Amino acid sequence: MRILAILPYQPKLLKALADAVKLEIGSFILVGDKTKIIESCYRAHIDIGIFVIYHYQLDIDSVDYARDVLRERKVDYLLFGDVPEMYQIKILGANDALSLGNIDIIDLPMLRHFLFLVNHSRHYYVDYVDKKQAVIRANQMMKKLGYKKTNCVLITNPNIKTDVLEANIIKALIMEDNDDIEFNFQDMKSLFSEKSDLNIYNHNINLLIMRNHETSRILVNTISAFLKARIGSLIYTENHLAIDSSLLDDREDIIFSLLILHKLSQANSICLNRKSMV
């Protein structure tokens, strides 16, 4: 797995990358102001010899390099350090920030499996097409991570007719072509109540689709603040996956995100090997 880390100046990020090298989960290329990177590594007691570093004093030059490397498929994934959103969009070739998708992977102590939260875009008003695409994208990733079945719950209000109608439309569209997806809808309070007929503890629910990206971030931040949970976070476009370290609280969460990418990379390699044997 080859990862390009862009403007990686934060100590938590560099420590996570150093740990990842020790775990042998990938090779890392660092691009940015080499002096800043070396100074940050020195303060964090990190041996810079474990990294390949490309020096660009200006941020825009690092961004252009990252965009070219990604376009030429010389790296598998990206890791954003101190990269403004406008530069992330340019590197990923996205139309705007609202078109970026998000995948959050939560490892809750009380669950025996990971809980995925997926948003296909960052629009405030999200229609059933976007939510359907979020389920499909999540299902594709979860298969690569070894999940046999996607057990999805759409977070909605069962007492509002338009919400129920939307949920049934999404269910009909998904179930038409995907027999490995189970789809239900529920309100948030009932989902986390042990007294509910459909709850997160007893029904192997592994995918949540929220009302929009903003409500997903609220849930993720609440879980991060009050529960001892590991949280991985990825952003995606149609063709690319990346980690935005600004969305992660500490280096353990960055390492967790890198481990998810490592698992996906292994699955992709197996797929390519099978195709080459046919």
C-alpha positions as CSV (number, residue, x, y, z in Angstrom):
1,M,0.0,0.0,0.0
2,R,1.5,3.3,-1.1
3,I,0.2,6.5,0.6
4,L,1.1,10.1,-0.2
5,A,0.9,12.3,2.9
6,I,0.5,16.0,1.9
7,L,1.7,18.8,4.2
8,P,2.1,16.4,7.2
9,Y,3.3,18.8,9.9
10,Q,1.2,17.8,12.9
11,P,3.0,15.7,15.6
12,K,0.0,13.4,16.0
13,L,0.1,12.6,12.2
14,L,3.8,12.0,12.0
15,K,3.7,9.8,15.1
16,A,0.9,7.8,13.5
17,L,2.9,7.4,10.3
18,A,5.9,6.3,12.3
19,D,3.8,3.7,14.1
20,A,2.4,2.5,10.7
21,V,5.9,2.0,9.3
22,K,6.7,-0.2,12.3
23,L,3.6,-2.2,11.8
24,E,4.6,-2.6,8.1
25,I,1.2,-1.6,6.8
26,G,2.4,0.5,4.0
27,S,5.1,2.8,2.5
28,F,4.7,6.5,2.9
29,I,5.8,9.5,0.8
30,L,5.7,12.8,2.5
31,V,5.4,16.0,0.5
32,G,5.7,19.5,1.7
33,D,8.2,21.9,3.3
34,K,11.1,19.5,4.2
35,T,12.4,21.8,6.9
36,K,9.0,21.9,8.7
37,I,8.7,18.1,8.4
38,I,12.2,17.5,9.8
39,E,11.6,20.0,12.7
40,S,8.3,18.3,13.6
41,C,9.9,14.9,13.4
42,Y,12.7,16.1,15.7
43,R,10.3,17.5,18.3
44,A,8.3,14.2,18.2
45,H,11.5,12.1,18.4
46,I,10.9,10.4,15.0
47,D,13.6,9.1,12.8
48,I,13.1,10.9,9.4
49,G,15.0,8.1,7.7
50,I,11.9,5.9,7.7
51,F,10.2,8.3,5.3
52,V,10.7,9.4,1.7
53,I,10.3,13.2,1.7
54,Y,9.8,15.4,-1.3
55,H,10.5,19.1,-0.7
56,Y,8.2,21.8,-2.0
57,Q,8.4,25.1,0.0
58,L,5.1,26.4,-1.4
59,D,1.9,24.6,-0.6
60,I,0.5,25.0,-4.1
61,D,3.5,23.2,-5.5
62,S,2.9,20.3,-3.1
63,V,-0.7,20.3,-4.2
64,D,0.2,20.2,-7.9
65,Y,2.6,17.3,-7.2
66,A,0.0,15.3,-5.3
67,R,-2.6,15.8,-8.1
68,D,-0.1,14.6,-10.8
69,V,1.0,11.6,-8.7
70,L,-2.6,10.6,-8.1
71,R,-3.6,11.0,-11.7
72,E,-0.7,8.8,-12.8
73,R,-1.7,6.2,-10.2
74,K,1.7,6.2,-8.5
75,V,0.1,6.0,-5.1
76,D,-2.9,4.1,-3.8
77,Y,-4.4,6.6,-1.3
78,L,-3.9,10.1,0.0
79,L,-3.5,11.4,3.6
80,F,-4.2,15.1,4.1
81,G,-2.3,17.0,6.8
82,D,-2.5,20.8,7.0
83,V,-4.3,20.9,3.7
84,P,-7.1,23.5,3.2
85,E,-10.4,22.1,1.8
86,M,-10.0,24.1,-1.4
87,Y,-6.7,22.2,-2.1
88,Q,-8.2,18.8,-1.2
89,I,-10.9,19.4,-3.8
90,K,-8.2,20.3,-6.4
91,I,-6.1,17.2,-5.7
92,L,-9.1,14.8,-5.8
93,G,-10.6,16.4,-8.9
94,A,-13.9,17.1,-7.2
95,N,-16.4,19.7,-8.3
96,D,-16.7,21.3,-4.8
97,A,-16.6,20.3,-1.1
98,L,-20.3,19.4,-1.1
99,S,-19.6,16.6,-3.6
100,L,-17.2,14.8,-1.3
101,G,-18.4,11.6,0.3
102,N,-17.6,10.5,3.8
103,I,-17.2,7.0,5.4
104,D,-16.8,6.8,9.2
105,I,-15.9,3.5,10.8
106,I,-16.7,3.2,14.5
107,D,-15.3,0.5,16.8
108,L,-17.7,0.6,19.8
109,P,-16.7,-1.5,22.8
110,M,-20.2,-2.9,23.2
111,L,-20.4,-4.2,19.6
112,R,-18.7,-7.2,18.1
113,H,-18.5,-5.5,14.7
114,F,-17.7,-2.1,13.2
115,L,-20.4,0.4,12.7
116,F,-20.3,2.3,9.4
117,L,-21.7,5.8,8.8
118,V,-21.8,6.8,5.1
119,N,-22.7,10.0,3.3
120,H,-22.5,10.2,-0.4
121,S,-22.2,14.0,-0.3
122,R,-22.1,16.9,2.1
123,H,-25.3,18.6,0.9
124,Y,-27.6,19.7,3.7
125,Y,-30.7,18.5,1.7
126,V,-30.1,14.9,0.6
127,D,-32.5,13.1,-1.6
128,Y,-33.2,9.3,-1.8
129,V,-30.8,8.9,-4.7
130,D,-27.9,10.1,-2.6
131,K,-28.9,7.9,0.3
132,K,-29.2,4.9,-2.0
133,Q,-25.7,5.6,-3.5
134,A,-24.4,5.8,0.1
135,V,-25.7,2.3,0.9
136,I,-24.3,0.9,-2.4
137,R,-20.9,2.4,-1.8
138,A,-20.8,1.2,1.8
139,N,-21.8,-2.3,0.8
140,Q,-18.9,-2.5,-1.7
141,M,-16.4,-1.5,0.9
142,M,-17.9,-3.8,3.6
143,K,-17.6,-6.8,1.2
144,K,-13.9,-6.1,0.8
145,L,-13.5,-5.9,4.5
146,G,-15.0,-9.4,4.9
147,Y,-18.7,-8.6,5.7
148,K,-21.1,-11.2,4.3
149,K,-24.2,-9.0,4.8
150,T,-24.9,-5.3,5.1
151,N,-27.5,-4.7,7.7
152,C,-28.5,-1.1,7.1
153,V,-30.7,1.3,9.1
154,L,-31.8,4.6,7.7
155,I,-32.2,7.1,10.6
156,T,-35.5,8.9,10.1
157,N,-38.7,9.8,11.8
158,P,-41.3,6.9,11.4
159,N,-44.1,9.4,12.4
160,I,-43.6,11.6,9.4
161,K,-45.3,10.3,6.2
162,T,-42.8,11.8,3.8
163,D,-39.9,10.3,5.7
164,V,-41.5,6.9,5.6
165,L,-42.2,7.2,1.9
166,E,-38.6,8.1,1.2
167,A,-37.4,5.2,3.3
168,N,-39.7,2.8,1.4
169,I,-38.5,4.1,-2.0
170,I,-34.8,3.6,-1.0
171,K,-35.6,0.1,0.3
172,A,-37.4,-0.8,-3.0
173,L,-34.5,0.5,-5.1
174,I,-31.9,-1.3,-3.0
175,M,-33.6,-4.6,-2.6
176,E,-34.3,-4.9,-6.3
177,D,-30.7,-5.7,-7.2
178,N,-28.9,-6.4,-3.8
179,D,-29.9,-9.6,-1.9
180,D,-26.9,-9.1,0.4
181,I,-28.4,-5.9,1.9
182,E,-31.0,-5.8,4.6
183,F,-32.6,-2.4,4.9
184,N,-34.8,-0.9,7.7
185,F,-35.5,2.5,9.1
186,Q,-35.7,3.7,12.7
187,D,-35.4,6.9,14.8
188,M,-32.2,7.4,16.6
189,K,-33.5,7.1,20.2
190,S,-35.2,3.8,19.5
191,L,-32.1,2.5,17.7
192,F,-30.0,2.9,20.8
193,S,-32.6,1.6,23.2
194,E,-32.4,-2.0,24.4
195,K,-36.2,-2.0,24.8
196,S,-36.8,-1.3,21.1
197,D,-37.7,-4.1,18.7
198,L,-35.0,-2.9,16.3
199,N,-31.8,-1.8,18.2
200,I,-28.1,-1.6,17.6
201,Y,-27.2,-4.1,20.3
202,N,-29.2,-7.2,19.2
203,H,-29.7,-7.0,15.5
204,N,-26.2,-6.9,14.0
205,I,-26.8,-3.5,12.5
206,N,-23.5,-2.4,10.8
207,L,-24.5,0.5,8.6
208,L,-26.3,3.8,9.5
209,I,-27.5,6.3,6.9
210,M,-28.1,9.6,8.6
211,R,-30.3,12.5,7.4
212,N,-27.2,14.3,6.1
213,H,-23.4,14.8,6.6
214,E,-23.9,17.3,9.4
215,T,-25.9,15.0,11.6
216,S,-23.4,12.2,11.0
217,R,-20.6,14.5,12.2
218,I,-22.6,15.3,15.3
219,L,-23.1,11.6,16.1
220,V,-19.4,10.8,15.4
221,N,-18.2,13.7,17.6
222,T,-20.6,12.7,20.4
223,I,-19.4,9.1,20.3
224,S,-15.8,10.3,20.3
225,A,-16.4,12.6,23.3
226,F,-18.3,10.2,25.6
227,L,-17.4,6.6,24.6
228,K,-14.2,4.8,24.4
229,A,-14.4,4.1,20.7
230,R,-11.9,4.0,17.9
231,I,-13.0,6.0,14.9
232,G,-11.7,5.8,11.4
233,S,-12.7,8.4,8.8
234,L,-12.3,8.4,5.0
235,I,-13.4,10.8,2.3
236,Y,-14.1,9.6,-1.1
237,T,-14.9,10.6,-4.7
238,E,-15.9,8.2,-7.5
239,N,-12.3,7.0,-8.0
240,H,-10.3,8.0,-4.9
241,L,-10.1,7.4,-1.2
242,A,-8.3,9.6,1.3
243,I,-7.8,10.3,5.0
244,D,-8.3,13.9,6.3
245,S,-6.4,13.9,9.6
246,S,-8.3,17.0,10.7
247,L,-11.4,14.8,11.2
248,L,-9.5,12.5,13.6
249,D,-8.8,13.3,17.2
250,D,-5.6,11.4,17.9
251,R,-3.0,9.2,16.3
252,E,-4.8,6.0,17.3
253,D,-7.7,7.0,15.1
254,I,-5.3,7.8,12.3
255,I,-3.7,4.4,12.6
256,F,-7.1,2.8,12.7
257,S,-8.0,4.6,9.4
258,L,-4.7,3.4,7.9
259,L,-5.4,-0.2,8.9
260,I,-8.8,0.1,7.1
261,L,-7.1,1.3,4.0
262,H,-4.5,-1.5,4.3
263,K,-7.3,-4.1,4.5
264,L,-8.9,-2.6,1.4
265,S,-5.6,-2.6,-0.4
266,Q,-5.1,-6.3,0.3
267,A,-8.6,-7.0,-1.0
268,N,-8.0,-5.1,-4.2
269,S,-4.7,-6.9,-4.8
270,I,-6.5,-10.3,-4.4
271,C,-9.1,-9.2,-6.9
272,L,-6.5,-8.1,-9.4
273,N,-4.6,-11.4,-9.0
274,R,-7.8,-13.4,-9.6
275,K,-8.6,-11.4,-12.8
276,S,-5.1,-11.9,-14.1
277,M,-5.5,-15.7,-13.7
278,V,-8.7,-15.8,-15.7
